[in-house]
Amino acid sequence: MSVWDDLVGQERVSAELGAAARDADALVSAVAADTPLPEASKMTHAWLFTGPPGAGHIQAARAFAAALQCVSPDRALGGAPGCGFCDGCHTALIGTHADVSTVAAVGAQIIADDMRDTVRKSFTSPANGRWQIILVEDAERLNEKSANAVLKAVEEPAPRTVWLLCAPSIEDVLPTIRSRCRHLNLRTPSVDAIADMLVRREGIEPDVAAAAARATQGHVDRARRLATDPAARERRAAVLKLPLRVEEIGSALRAAQELVDAAADDAKQLAEETDAKETEELKAALGAAQGGRLPRGTAGVMKDLEDKQKRRRTRTQRDSLDLALTDLTAFYRDVLALQLGSRTALANTDADDALERLARTSTPESTLRRIEAIAACREALDRNVAPLLAVEAMTMALRTG
């Protein structure tokens, strides 16, 4: 299994990255042997991966990082980098490689403090890998200071350093940064390609795989989760019942509260899994005995960790809400397709009764206003409006149409 196998429906991107990885391998070999460098190379020091949600631009960046760190002996026999089995590939894919640093937004932004050590590391030589790789998963969330730090590092990188930036679109990245990157845009994979992947890789029944792929409309990770996690299917089913629960003011407000509470529960569950482990690891690193007091002068470090965990919980809750809003948007899109007699394939065939009921009892104009209300809720959440207020405003707008 090569590192490219998880890139569903991205054959063009896989081929381009594979060629770049081969040229990168040749560059490292030439430097090690003190021979002339290849004249024409598809490898460069900075890459920008973009694509719609779920297309796999972060997975593509991580697969490329693994191919660059590949140490398979087959390479010497002409094999392509990125075997997927060697220590370099394996540790890069699971995020434990010493020379692959990953930066992701903890809260709404990647702040300068989160980037400082990473930028400093980018100017060092690889410890034991072939390249020093910096993977920024949420480049669109860089604020002014952190973006300036990245820009300086990308302008004058170390010889063996590669920057991999990921963002939804090229417009989400500063022009000064994107102009120094090679851009790769991933397309939305087809429903059939995702269903085929779920059957082959996850052992999902074809009918279940097709339903999950159709419901998520090209989002690979969500399709995998929907096909394999019964709790995810239950949450989605609850969201799809919301349009029929907003006919009265009281029920609309209750539906909003339940939606926000469900997102908060998701955030709490994730926090319970990660926060305690992080706290204990930091205490041990600071020299605190098991169950004992922290050394003097370390309270500030613990406070920084608590602030980071709080920002992560807030983002997790908003991400969970955004997922529910995506499902609602797809639901009303299906309603609009029925109202207009469109031949577009419906995403939510498991909610046929609700779709047909709303299509009969409302107009296309009201359906469009409801889709706009969902978009307005997402914008409000991006502006840090209190989640309950934003969702209540949306459910009231869904009620009136």
PyMOL commands that set and color helices and strands:
alter all, ss='L'
color gray80, all
select helices_A, chain A and resi 11-33+57-68+73-77+87-94+112-122+139-141+144-155+170-172+175-178+191-202+206-216+220-228+230-244+249-286+299-340+349-361+364-382+387-400
alter helices_A, ss='H'
color red, helices_A
select strands_A, chain A and resi 46-50+100-103+132-136+161-167+182-185
alter strands_A, ss='S'
color yellow, strands_A
deselect
rebuild
show_as cartoon
